[in-house]
C-alpha cells in the first residue's frame, strides 16, 4: 500500500519547554508542549512523550515520519546527546528518562533524515512560514540563542563576534520561502559564578530575565514583570539599556541594585519593604525594552521597506511592547504566532524541514492555535464517572450549553471551559479556559482567591467578538493569540472593569466564528443577555501548574479549587452537597489531596 502523506516532525529538545510539531503534507497536524503531558511546568528533558502524543493522535508510527528536525539552544543536539552519554545532567535528562533515551531511534541518530538547526533560524521559520504574508521582515529577540560557532545559517560578512558569543537578536527579510539574515546581535560571554554567565550577558532578553530574577527570584517570570511595570514610578531608576544609531549598550548590573528577592530568607514577597523599588525597576526595564524594540523595528522597516512584520522569540510574548510596535513602528501588519517562545521552536524546525530540506512550498497559514489532539465524549464520560468524582458532582448533558453557560456567567459564576483541541503556546485561547463576567471589578479578586492564587497586581485578559473589538479597544487589527495589549476605550472601562489593567490597557484576544465557533457562540449568548461582547478569559490551571490538557486534568482542577461549574463539551458538571463533606475528607483544598489526584491521573 502506497504512503498517503508526507510527515515532518519538529522538536524543541532538552531544556525548558520541550515540544513537538507534526506536519502532515506541510500543514500543522498536531503540536504539544511536554508540560501539558507531564504536568511539570516548562518541562525539560527527553522528548519521547511529545513525539508519542503527536504520532498517536495522527495514528502513525516513527516509520511513517519522513524527516525530523530538532534544536537545543544550549548546544547542537548531536553534541548535547553525546555529552548526555557520559555526563550526569538531570536538568536535561533525568535518571528515569535515560533508558527511554538510549533505546529511542532518534537519540544520537546517524540517520540522514534527522537534522539539527540553530536556535534563531528555527525561531525565524516559526515566525514567517505559517504567517499570512507572502513577504516581509522578521524580528527575533530572546534571552539567549545558539553559539556563533554553531549557527547553521549564513549571516552578513564583517561580523566580528567571537565563536563563543551567543545570539541575542536576529533580523531577516523573507519573500515566499526565501529567508535572508540582515543582522545579528551577539552577546559575548561574561564572567560570573559557575554556570551563571547568562545572568550577566549584555542582551535585551537577558536583561529582562535578569530583572525577573531580581524581582521574583525566577528568570522565567517575565510576564509577571510586565504586569508589575505600570505600578512603578517613572524615572526613579536610571536606564539599564541605551540604543543610539541602532547600537545597543547594556551596562553591567551594579551594586546600586542591591535589593533582590531571595525566597530562602522566608520574606513574603507581597509584603516586602522592597516592593516600591521592585515596581520602579519593573517600570524601567519595561520602558527600556519598548524603546529598544521600537528603534529596532523602525530600523528594520527603513532597511527593508517591508509592510509586514513577523516577530518571534521569548521577548515576543511581551504583549505591551507588541502593542506599541503595532501602533507606532510604521508597519501595516504585525503578526506573532501563538507559541512565540521556545515551545514554538518545534514549529520552526518542522517548517525548515518542509521548505528547506524537502524543498516544498508554503501553503499553510496558522489561523488558530488549536492543534492538540481531540478528546471524545467517551473520554468526558469516563472522567465524570470515576468513583471519587461521581460522588461529589452532578454531570448533565445540556441541549444548549452556550445559553446555559452564559446565564451562569451573568450570575457571577466562575466556569471551567473545556472544548475541542488544546491550544499550543502559553496562552489559554478559549478551549482550556476559565471564563468569568468582566462587569464587576471584584471578579478579579474572586478568581484569584478561589482558583488562580496569583499576585493581585496581575491583570486578567478579555476575549471579545472580533467584529466588536474596535468598539471596545483602541487600535486597529485583530489579536487572535492574546499577544497584543490595547488601550480600553474610556467609555468601556467602567463597563468591564475586571479586565482593565492599572494603565488602562488589556491583553486582548479577538474571537472569530470561523476559527472557534463554540467560544464565539458563547460570547454571542452572553452579549444577548448583558449587552457586553466581552468575557474574562484566563488559563484553566492553578498557580505553578500547566494549563489542563485532558478531561481528567480539568476535573482534577475543578474539584480542587473554587471553580463553580465545569463545562466539558456539552456536559455541565456541578458540585453537589456531598462535595463539602467528601472534599475535605480527601483534602481537596489542601496539599494532601492525593486521593483525588491519583484517582484522576491516567492509569
N, C-alpha and C positions, 0 to 999 in steps of 0.2 A: 504494500500500500504506500503510495507516494506521500511525502510530508506535506501537510496542508499549509503551515505557517512558518514564517521566519521569526526566531526569537533571539533577542539580545538582552542580557542581564547586566545591569549596572549595580555596583556595590560601593558603599562607603564603609571602610573597614577599621576595626581595632580600637580607635579612640572614640571619643564621645559621639553619640547619635549614629551608631551603626545602622545601616538601612540598605534596602534593595529596591530596585525598579525593574520590572519586566516589560519589555516592549514586544508587542505582537504586530508584525508587519509595519513597524515604525510608529505605532501608537501605544501610549501607555496602557497596559492591560491591568497591572497591579503595582502598588508601591506601598511599603510599610517601613516604619522605624522599629528597631528591636525593642525599644522601651514599651511599645504597645503590647508586645507579646510577653515579655518577661516581667513587666510591671516595675522595672527598675529605671527611674528617670535618667535620661541621657545615656542609656545603656551602651557600654563599650564591649570589647571582646570579639569573639569569633562570630561568624556571620551565618552559621548553619540555620538558625531559626528563621531569619528573614528570607533566605533562599527557599526553604521548605514551605513557608507561608505562600509565597508567590507561585511556586510550582504546583502546590496542592490546589490553590484557588483556580489555576488555569487547567488543572488536570493533566499535567505533563510531567516528565522526569528530566533529570540532568542530561540525559542523552538527546533530548529534543532541543536543547539550547545550542544555538549556532555560535555565539560569541559571548564572552564575559569580559567586561572592562571594570577595573577597580582602582580605587585610590585610597591612600592613607597619607595625611598631610605630614606625619612625623618623618617617615622615610618611604621610599618606593616600596610597594607591597612585597615584591620578591625579597628585598633586603630585610624588611621587617619580619617576614616569616622565617628567613634563615636565622635571624637573631633569636626568634622565639623558640627555636630548637634547643639552643644552648644557654639561654638566659631565662631566669625566672622573673617574669614581669606580670604579676597577677592583675595589674590595672588594665592590661591589654589582652591577656589570655589567662583565665583562671585555671586552677588545677582541674576543676570539673570539666572544663571545655577542652583540655589538652587532647584527650582521647578522640573526641569528635573531630578536632582539627587534623590530627595526624593521619586519620583514615579517610579524610574528605578529599575527593578528586581535585578540588580547586586549591587546596593548601599546598604551597610550594610547587605548583603545577609548572611543567615544562611545555605544556601544550601551546601551540601557536594560536589557539582560539581563546587564550587567556592573556589579556593585555593590561598593563598598568600605565596610568597617565598622571600628570602632576595636578596640583590642587586648584590653582586658579583657572587652568584650562578646563577642568571639569565644571567649576562654577560658571565659566563663560558659556559653555554649551547648555548648561541648565537654564541660563538666562535667556538666550536667544532662540534656541532650537524649537521650543514649544511656544514661542511668543506669536502674537497675531501679525507681526511686521515682516515685510519682505526685506527691509534693510533698516539700519540704524546704528546707534552707538551702544556700548556696553560699559558699565561701571561695576567693578568687583572690588569690594572693600571688606576685609575681615580681620580677625585677630592675628593670625599667622598662617602662611601657606607653606609651600614647598621650599626647600633649599634651592638656591640658584643653580647649584650643580646638578639638581635632579629635575629641573624644569624640562618638559618634553615638547615645548613649542618654540618656534622662532620668536625673537623679540628684537627691538631696534638695535642696530650696531652702535658702538660707542659706549655701551653700558660698562661702568667701571666697578660694579659691586663685586665683592669677594665671593668665592664659591660657597661660603657658609652663611651668606646673607639669606634672609627669608622673605618671601613675598608678603607684602602688606596691602598694596593696591595694584590693580591691573586695569588698563583701559584699552578698548577694542572698537573696531567698526566691523560690521558684517553686511553682506549682501547675499541673499539666498542662503546657501550653506557655507559660503566662504567667510573665513574669520581672519582678521589681521590685528595683531597686537601693536598698539601705538605707543604704549608707555607702561613701564613697571616701576613701582616704588618699592624699594627694598629696605629691610631692616637689618643692619649689621648686628652680629652677635655682641652681647654686652656682658660685663662682669656681673656676678650675682652669687647668691648662695647656691649650693649644689642643685642643679636641675631647676632653677627658677629664673633662667635668663629671660623667659617670656615676660615676666613681671616688669623688667627694666627695658624692654625693647622700645625703640622710638617710633612707634607706628600709631595710626589713628585708632584702629580697632584694639590694639594692645593697650593703649592709654585708657580707652573706655573700660576694658576689662580690669585694668589696674584700679581704676576708680571704684568699680563694682566690688572688688576685693576689699578696698579700703573702707567702704561704707557698710557693706553687708557681710564681709568675711567669705565671699564666694565670687569667683571670677565670672560665673555664669548667670549672674543676676542683673544683667544689663537692662532688661525690661523694667525691673523694679527701679533702677537708677533713673531711667527715662521718666517713669511715673512720679518720682520724687522731685525731679528738677523744677517744676513750676512753683514749688513751695520755697525755693531758695531766693535769696536777695541778690539783685543784680550787682555785679562788680565787687562783691565782698572778697573774692579770691582772684588773684591775678591770672591772666590767661595761661593755660597749660600747653597751648599749641599756637603757632603762628604760621600763616601762609602768605607769602609775598611773592608776586610774579610766578605763581604756581609752584613755588618751592616751600615744602612743609618742614618746619622745625618743631621738634618735640623735645623741650629741655628735660633734663633729668628731674625726677621726683626729688624734692628736697626735704630736709628735716623740719621745715616750717609746717609741713603737713604731718603732724605728729599725733593725730587722734584717731587711729584706725579702730574699727570694731574688732574685738578679739573675743570670740564666743566662749573660750575656755575659762575666762575670768568670772563667768556667772552673771555678768552685767546684762540686763534686759535691754534689748535693742530699742524697743518702743519708748522707754522712759530714760534713755541715756542723756546725760547733760551735754553730750556732743551732738545732739540732734540738729541744732541750728547750724552748726559747722558742716554737718553732712549734707543738709539741704542746700547750703550755699555752694558746696563743692559739686553736687549733682547739677545745679543750675549752670555752673561754669563749664563743666565738661560737656553738657548737652549743647550749650550755646557755642562753644568752640567747635564741636563736631558739626553742627549745622553750617557754620561759616565755612569750614574747610570743604564740606561736601558741595555747598553751593558754588564755591570757587572752582572746584574740580569740574562740576557739571557745566559751568559756563565755559571753561577752557575746552571741554570735550565737544560742546556744541559748536564753538567757534572753529575748532580744528577740523571737525568732520562735516559741518553743515547739516548734520542729521536732524530730522524732525522727530525721530523716535528714540527713546532711551529705555534700555533694559538694565535692571540692577539685580545683583545677587551678592552673596557673602553675608556673614553674620551681621554686619552693620546695616544691611538692607532690611533687617527686622525692626529698625528704628523708625516707627511709623510717623513720628513727629517730623523728623528730618525728611522723610519721603514726601510728606505733605507739602513741605516748603519747596522741595525740588520740583514737584509737580506744578506748584503755583508760580514759582519765581525763576526757574532756571532757563525758561525760554523754549523748552521742547513742547511740541504739540501733544505728544503722548508719552506717558511714562508707564512701564509695565514691570511688575515684580511677580515672579512665580511664587506660589504659596509656601514652598519649602525652600526659602532663600538661604537658610543656614546650611550646616553641613549634612543634615539628612538629605537635602536636595542634591548633594554631590552624586547620589545614585542616579538621578535623572540625567545629569550632565555626562556621567560615564556611559550610560546606555546610549545617549544620542551621539556621543563621539564615536562609539562603535558603529551605530547605524549609518551615520553620514560620512565619516572619515575612513573607517576601516572597510565597511561593506559597500561604500560608495553609492549609497541610496540617496533619495531626495527627501527634502522636508515636505510634510503634508499634514501634520497633526498640530492642532492648537490646544493648549491646556486651558479650556474654558472653565473648568471646575477642578476641585481637589479631591473628589470623591472616588478614590482609586483603591480603597481597601476591598477585602472580599465581602461577599454578601452573607448574611445570616438568615436562615429560613424561619418561617413561622414555627416549625418544629423546634428549632433552637430556642425560640422565645418560650414556647410551651414548656420545654424541659427546664429552663431557668426559673420559671414561675411555679413549677410543680415540685421542686425539691422540698424535702420534708421541713427543714428549718425555715424555708421561705413561705411555704403554703400556710403554715400555722399562724404566721404574722401578717399575712396580706390577703387582699381580695383582688383577683385579676379578672377583668371583664372585657370582652371584645366590644368595641363601640361601632355603631353604624355610621357615625360622623365624628371621628376623633378630633377633627380640626375645630368644629364648633364647640365640642365639649371641653377641649383644652383651652380654647380662647376664653370661655366663661370662667374656668378655674383661674386663669391668669388675671382676668379682670377682678376676680375676688381676692387677689393678692397672694395666690398660691405659688410656690416655687416648684417648677416642673422639670424633671429629668426627661430629656427628649432624645430618643434613640431611633434613628431611621436609616435605612439603606446602608450604603458602603461608607466606611470611615474616611475621614479627611486625612490627607498626607500633609505633614507640616505641623508646626507648633500651635496653630490656632484651631479652636473648635469652630467650625463654619456651618453649624446647624444640623449636623447628623449625629453628633455626640456632644450635645449642649445642655446646659442648664438655662432655662428660659424663665423670664420674670417680667413684670409690669414696670415700665420706667417712669410712671406718672407720679410716684411718691418718692421723695428723697430718702426715706428710711429703708427703702427696698435694698439699697446698697449694704446697709448695716445688717439687715435680715439675712442676706446671702452670706455675708462674712461670718455672722455668729452661728448660723445653722450648718453651713456647708464648707465654705472656702477657707475660713480662718486665715485670711491674708491681712497684710498690714492695711490699716484703714485709709492710708493715702492713695492706695492703688485704685484706679477707676475701673468701672465695668463698661463693656463695649456695647454699642447698639447694632441691631440688624434693622434694615429699612427696605421697604419696597423700592426697587431701583427707580421706578418712574416717579416716586415721590421724594427721592433723595435730595434733589436740588432745592426743593421747597423747604426742607428741614435743615440742611447743612450747606455751608458755603463752599464754593469750589466745584468746578465742572468735572465730569468724568465719574465713571463707576469705580467701585472699590470692592471687588468680589472676594478678596482674600484677607480683608481686615488688616491691610498693610499701609493705610493712609489715614493720618489724623486730619480731621477737618473741623473748622470752627462751627459750632452750633449757632444757627441764626438766632438773634436776640429774642424774637417773638416766640421761639420754641423752647427756650431754656427753662422757663417755669412750667412748661407742659410736660417735659421729660427730664426732670432734674436728676434722676438716678444715674443717668449716663453722661452727665456733663462734668468734665474734669474741672479742677480749680482754675485752669487757664481758659475755660470756655470752649474747649475742644472735645472731640470724641473720636475714638478709633473705629471708623465706620466699616461695616460690611453691607454692601448692597446685594439684594436678593432678586434674582431674575427667575421667572417662571420656567424658562426653558432648561435651566441647569439645576434647580432644586424646587420642583413643583410642590412637594409636601410642605416645605418651610414657607414658600410663597403663599400657599393656601392658608396656612395658619396665620400669617401676617394679615391676609385679607379678612379673615374672620375676626381677628382682634380689632382691626380698623373698623369693621362694620359695627362692632359693639361699642367702641370707645371714641372713634374718630381719629385715632392715633395710629399711624402706619409703622410704628417702631416698637421693638421689644428689646429687653436686655438679653444679651447672649454671652455667656461665659462658659469656659470649658467644663465638661462633665468629669470632674475629679475633685479630690481634696488636695490641700497644700502638700507638696512633696511627692505626689503620685502622678504618673502619666494620665492622659485622657483615656477613658474607658474604651475598650475595643469590642468586647463580646457582650451578649446579653447577660452572662453571668457577672462580668465586671460591673455592668450597670446596676444589676440587682444588689450586688455587694455594697456599692457606694450608696444606693438608695436606703438600704437597711441600716447602714452605719452612720448616717447623717440625718439632718433635719429636712431633707427634701420631702415636700408634701405628697407628690404623686409622681409616678413614673409611667411614661408612655413608651411602650415597645411596639413598634409598628402601629397596629390599630388596637392594641390591648392597653387598657388603662389599669395600672396597678396602684392600689391604695393600701395604706397600713390600717389594720383593723385594731379593735380594742386589745387583743392579746399581745400586740407589739409592745405595748407599755409594760406588760408583765414579762413576756418571754425575752424581749430585747435586753433589759438589764441583767437577766439571769445568764445570758451568754456574753455579756459585756459588750454590746454593740456600740455603746457610746464611750468605750474605753479602749485602751491598747490590748486588752485581753479578750478581744472579740474573735479569737482563733477558731472557736467552734463554728461560728457562722462562716468565717472566711474560708476555712478548709472545706466546708460543705459546698461552697460556691466555686472553688477552683476546679478547673477541668481535671478529670481523672488521669 
